[in-house]
Structure formats: C-alpha cells, structure tokens
Amino acid sequence: MRDTHTGWYLVLTKPNQENTAKLNLERQGFSVYSPTITQLKHKRNIYQMITEPLFPRYIFIHLDSKMEDWSKIRSTRGCVTLVRFGMLPARIPESLIETLKADEANRLTQAPPKAPSIKMGDHVRIVGGILKDYEGIVQATCGQKRIILLLTIAEGHTQGINLSINDVRIAN
C-alpha cells in the first residue's frame, strides 16, 4: 500500500533564487527537484546558450506530511512558502515529476542547436528585430557568428547591414 502522506509538493521561491533555495533545502536533508531548460537566447547583444529554470520561481520538494517539520521551508534562504490551495499544500502527482525528469534527460542527450549554415550568395529572410521579414542576399560572412546582408531598401538603392547569423534563415 502506498503512503498517502509522502509525495512531491511545490515551493515558491524568491525571484531568481531557485538555485539558492534548492541548495539550502538540500543542506537540510530535503529531496528537491528543479527542472531546467537550455536554449539559445539573445542576451547582451549576442546569442548565447542559456540554462534557466523551466518554471521560474518554483521548485519541487519531496516531503512526508506526517513526519517532517514543514515550517523550516518558509525560513529557508531563497524560499517564500509552500504553494497551497486553501489550507492544504499543493501536492504534485508523481507521474508529472517522472515525466519532467524524463523530458529533461532527453533534452540533455540531444545535440545543442547549431547556427544555420549560411554562405555568400544565399538568399535569406530576417527573422527578428525591426527588419523582420525583409529578404536579402548574403554579401559576406564575418567569422562564424555574423554576416553582412545586402538589402534593397528602396528601388535602385541597396544597403549592407551587419547581422547575427541567428537573425536570419534561408528564404524559400
């Protein structure tokens, strides 16, 4: 028979302190899970692979509702409180945690996304920024991360612009 008092619960953390809360709860002997996701993001004017929480401000904690002193959670550095529905803590189904862990393991084994393979003369479309959906021809490549794109701004007038390779895709 399964213990109905033991299970996963949800903890609300302070902004950007998921790792601090996780570390401090683990130091107190709690089992904690904080799923993350790694994705390509535009940060500080360049594209970088960023790993961040899948659920910002939330982490999962495994507790025994009969045995453990939950009051410690509120005073743990980085934590705000246990998420509750009325007076009862929000219990998370074990199947959801298992699915999240499996999905995270699959993402970790996949190869990170590569920058598009673009060369001189390719016809490309801009996918972000104020020039989104404009099309042009790659005039030159500047290393592996930047290109110079030749755009026709007005009839008979072309302009070269320097873009990140992540801002363009091959046009169809």
C-alpha positions in Angstrom: 0.0 0.0 0.0 1.3 3.4 -1.0 1.9 6.1 1.7 -0.6 8.9 1.0 1.4 11.3 3.2 4.6 11.2 1.2 4.9 13.0 -2.1 6.0 15.9 -4.2 5.0 19.5 -3.3 5.6 22.9 -4.8 7.7 25.6 -3.2 7.5 29.3 -4.3 11.0 30.9 -4.3 12.2 34.4 -4.3 12.8 35.9 -7.8 15.9 34.4 -9.5 16.7 32.3 -6.3 15.7 28.8 -7.4 19.2 27.5 -7.1 19.8 29.2 -3.7 16.5 27.7 -2.4 17.4 24.2 -3.8 20.9 24.3 -2.3 19.7 25.3 1.2 16.8 22.8 1.2 19.2 20.0 0.2 21.5 21.1 3.0 18.6 20.5 5.4 18.2 17.0 4.1 15.2 17.6 1.8 15.0 15.9 -1.7 14.5 18.7 -4.2 13.9 18.8 -8.0 14.3 21.9 -10.1 13.9 21.2 -13.8 15.9 23.4 -16.2 15.9 24.2 -19.9 18.8 25.2 -22.1 18.0 27.4 -25.1 19.5 29.9 -27.5 18.7 33.4 -26.2 19.6 36.9 -27.3 21.4 38.4 -24.3 23.8 41.4 -24.1 23.7 41.9 -27.8 24.8 38.3 -28.7 23.2 34.9 -28.8 24.1 32.5 -26.0 23.1 29.1 -24.8 21.3 29.9 -21.5 20.3 27.4 -18.9 17.4 28.6 -16.8 14.6 27.2 -14.7 11.7 25.5 -16.6 9.3 27.0 -14.1 10.7 30.3 -12.8 10.2 30.9 -9.1 9.1 27.3 -8.4 10.9 24.1 -7.3 9.6 20.7 -6.3 10.2 19.2 -2.9 9.6 15.6 -1.7 8.0 15.6 1.8 6.4 13.3 4.3 3.4 15.3 5.6 3.2 13.3 8.9 6.9 13.3 9.9 8.7 16.4 8.6 8.6 19.9 10.0 7.5 22.0 7.1 7.9 25.3 8.9 11.6 25.2 8.1 10.8 25.8 4.4 9.4 29.3 4.9 12.6 30.4 6.7 15.0 28.8 4.3 17.0 31.3 2.3 15.6 31.7 -1.2 12.2 30.2 -0.3 9.0 32.1 0.2 6.4 29.4 1.1 4.8 26.1 0.1 2.2 26.7 -2.5 -1.2 25.9 -1.0 -4.8 25.5 -2.1 -6.7 26.9 0.8 -5.1 25.3 3.9 -3.7 22.3 2.0 -0.3 22.2 0.4 -0.4 21.7 -3.4 0.6 18.1 -4.0 2.1 17.3 -7.3 1.4 13.9 -9.0 4.4 11.5 -9.0 3.7 10.9 -12.7 4.3 14.6 -13.5 7.7 14.6 -11.8 8.7 11.4 -13.6 7.6 12.9 -17.0 9.5 16.1 -16.3 12.7 14.2 -15.3 12.4 12.0 -18.5 11.9 15.1 -20.7 14.9 16.8 -19.1 17.1 13.8 -19.6 16.0 13.6 -23.3 16.9 17.3 -23.8 20.3 16.8 -22.2 21.2 14.0 -24.5 20.2 16.0 -27.7 22.8 18.0 -29.5 22.5 21.7 -29.0 21.0 23.6 -31.9 23.6 24.8 -34.4 23.7 28.1 -36.1 22.3 27.9 -39.6 24.7 27.0 -42.4 24.8 30.2 -44.5 27.3 31.2 -47.1 27.9 34.1 -49.5 25.2 34.5 -52.2 22.5 32.8 -50.1 19.0 34.4 -50.3 17.9 34.9 -46.6 15.0 36.3 -44.6 15.4 38.3 -41.4 13.5 36.6 -38.6 13.8 39.2 -35.8 14.1 42.9 -35.0 12.8 45.9 -36.8 13.8 44.4 -40.2 11.8 41.2 -39.6 10.6 39.6 -42.8 12.9 41.6 -45.1 14.9 39.5 -47.5 18.4 40.0 -48.8 21.5 38.3 -50.2 24.5 37.4 -48.0 27.3 39.6 -49.2 30.0 38.4 -46.8 30.5 36.3 -43.6 32.3 37.8 -40.7 33.5 34.8 -38.7 31.0 32.1 -37.7 28.5 34.3 -36.0 27.9 37.4 -38.2 27.1 38.1 -41.8 26.8 41.2 -44.0 23.4 41.2 -45.7 22.7 43.2 -48.8 19.2 44.6 -48.6 17.2 46.5 -51.3 15.8 49.4 -49.2 14.2 51.4 -52.0 14.0 50.9 -55.7 17.6 51.1 -57.0 19.1 51.6 -53.6 20.8 48.8 -51.7 22.4 48.8 -48.2 24.7 46.4 -46.5 23.9 45.6 -42.9 25.8 43.5 -40.3 23.6 40.9 -38.6 24.0 37.9 -36.3 23.7 34.6 -38.2 20.9 33.7 -35.8 18.8 36.6 -37.0 18.3 35.1 -40.5 17.0 31.9 -42.1 17.4 30.6 -45.7 14.4 32.1 -47.7 12.2 29.7 -49.7 
